[in-house]
Amino acid sequence: MLKEFKEFAIKGNLIDTAVAFVMATAFGKIISAFVDGMVMPIVGKLTSGKDFGKLVYELSAGSKEVIGADGKVTAEAIDAVSIKYGTFITVVIDFAIVAFVMFMVVKAVNKLKKAEPAPAPAGPTNEEVLLTEIRDALRK
């Protein structure tokens, strides 16, 4: 089993996949930095200066911890329950940019591939050759 795994890993498929995964991860970080640092501030400026990372819809308010007269915590703090739709919008923009770039890469690679020549038309089969000879013999 170890020998089979070694053959599989050395074949190149696993190495190519690993390299592609690392490159995709790095590319994703670049796109996230681009969207967070350049695109979203522009979008925020166009939408009255809102920071999309902080846009939330609060479902229930949180509460602070309550400390009693003796200095002990009588009630723990409860975080607010909210839907972070601003983060979702940012991630959707990230995805759209990555999908568009990948589309352009695939399109460029397909353009670089040489078109395979059309297969040569097949010659007549032995049966067709024989029938042609019989036809020609009958015409004489």
C-alpha positions as CSV (number, residue, x, y, z in Angstrom):
1,M,0.0,0.0,0.0
2,L,2.9,2.4,0.8
3,K,4.4,1.6,-2.6
4,E,1.2,2.3,-4.4
5,F,0.9,5.7,-2.5
6,K,4.5,6.5,-3.4
7,E,3.8,5.8,-7.1
8,F,0.6,7.9,-6.9
9,A,2.3,10.8,-5.2
10,I,5.3,10.8,-7.6
11,K,3.2,10.5,-10.7
12,G,2.6,14.3,-10.7
13,N,-1.1,14.4,-10.1
14,L,-0.7,14.9,-6.4
15,I,2.1,17.4,-6.7
16,D,0.2,19.3,-9.4
17,T,-2.9,19.4,-7.2
18,A,-0.9,20.5,-4.2
19,V,0.8,23.3,-6.1
20,A,-2.6,24.4,-7.5
21,F,-4.1,24.4,-4.0
22,V,-1.3,26.6,-2.6
23,M,-1.5,29.0,-5.5
24,A,-5.3,29.2,-5.2
25,T,-5.0,29.9,-1.5
26,A,-2.4,32.7,-2.1
27,F,-4.6,34.1,-4.9
28,G,-7.6,34.1,-2.6
29,K,-5.7,36.1,0.0
30,I,-4.6,38.6,-2.7
31,I,-8.2,39.0,-3.8
32,S,-9.5,39.4,-0.3
33,A,-6.9,42.1,0.5
34,F,-7.8,43.8,-2.8
35,V,-11.5,43.8,-2.0
36,D,-11.1,44.7,1.7
37,G,-8.5,47.4,1.1
38,M,-9.5,48.9,-2.3
39,V,-13.0,47.9,-3.5
40,M,-15.0,48.1,-0.3
41,P,-13.8,51.5,0.7
42,I,-14.9,52.8,-2.7
43,V,-18.2,51.0,-2.4
44,G,-18.6,52.4,1.1
45,K,-17.8,55.9,-0.2
46,L,-20.5,55.5,-2.9
47,T,-23.0,54.4,-0.2
48,S,-22.6,57.4,2.2
49,G,-19.4,56.1,3.8
50,K,-20.7,52.9,5.3
51,D,-18.2,50.2,6.3
52,F,-19.6,47.0,4.9
53,G,-17.8,44.9,7.4
54,K,-19.8,46.4,10.2
55,L,-23.2,46.1,8.6
56,V,-25.4,43.8,10.7
57,Y,-29.0,43.1,11.4
58,E,-29.5,42.6,15.1
59,L,-32.0,39.8,15.9
60,S,-31.7,40.2,19.7
61,A,-29.7,42.6,21.8
62,G,-26.9,41.5,24.0
63,S,-26.4,42.4,27.6
64,K,-23.4,43.4,29.8
65,E,-22.4,41.4,32.7
66,V,-24.0,42.3,36.0
67,I,-21.8,42.7,39.1
68,G,-23.5,42.5,42.5
69,A,-22.8,44.6,45.5
70,D,-20.3,42.1,46.8
71,G,-18.3,42.5,43.6
72,K,-19.1,39.0,42.2
73,V,-20.6,38.5,38.7
74,T,-24.3,37.8,39.1
75,A,-25.1,37.5,35.4
76,E,-22.7,36.8,32.5
77,A,-22.5,39.0,29.5
78,I,-24.6,37.8,26.5
79,D,-23.4,38.7,23.0
80,A,-25.9,40.1,20.6
81,V,-27.4,37.8,18.0
82,S,-27.1,39.4,14.6
83,I,-26.9,38.6,10.9
84,K,-23.6,40.0,9.4
85,Y,-24.8,40.7,5.9
86,G,-22.0,43.2,5.2
87,T,-19.4,40.5,5.6
88,F,-21.5,38.3,3.3
89,I,-21.6,41.1,0.6
90,T,-17.8,41.4,0.8
91,V,-17.4,37.6,0.4
92,V,-19.7,37.6,-2.6
93,I,-17.7,40.3,-4.2
94,D,-14.5,38.3,-3.5
95,F,-16.1,35.2,-5.1
96,A,-17.2,37.2,-8.2
97,I,-13.7,38.6,-8.8
98,V,-12.1,35.1,-8.3
99,A,-14.7,33.5,-10.6
100,F,-14.2,36.2,-13.3
101,V,-10.4,35.9,-13.1
102,M,-10.5,32.1,-13.3
103,F,-12.9,32.4,-16.3
104,M,-10.4,34.6,-18.1
105,V,-7.5,32.2,-17.3
106,V,-9.4,29.2,-18.6
107,K,-10.4,31.2,-21.7
108,A,-6.8,32.2,-22.3
109,V,-5.5,28.7,-21.9
110,N,-8.1,27.3,-24.3
111,K,-7.1,29.9,-26.8
112,L,-3.4,28.9,-26.5
113,K,-4.2,25.3,-27.1
114,K,-3.8,24.4,-30.7
115,A,-6.9,23.2,-32.3
116,E,-6.6,19.5,-33.2
117,P,-6.9,18.8,-36.9
118,A,-10.0,17.2,-38.0
119,P,-9.6,13.5,-38.6
120,A,-9.0,12.6,-42.2
121,P,-12.1,11.2,-43.9
122,A,-12.1,7.4,-43.8
123,G,-11.5,5.7,-47.0
124,P,-14.0,3.3,-48.5
125,T,-14.4,0.0,-46.7
126,N,-13.5,-3.3,-48.4
127,E,-17.2,-3.9,-49.0
128,E,-17.6,-0.5,-50.7
129,V,-14.5,-1.1,-52.9
130,L,-15.9,-4.5,-53.9
131,L,-19.3,-3.1,-54.7
132,T,-17.7,-0.3,-56.8
133,E,-15.7,-2.9,-58.8
134,I,-18.9,-4.9,-59.4
135,R,-20.8,-1.8,-60.5
136,D,-17.9,-0.8,-62.8
137,A,-17.8,-4.3,-64.3
138,L,-21.5,-4.3,-64.9
139,R,-21.4,-1.0,-66.8
140,K,-18.9,-2.4,-69.3
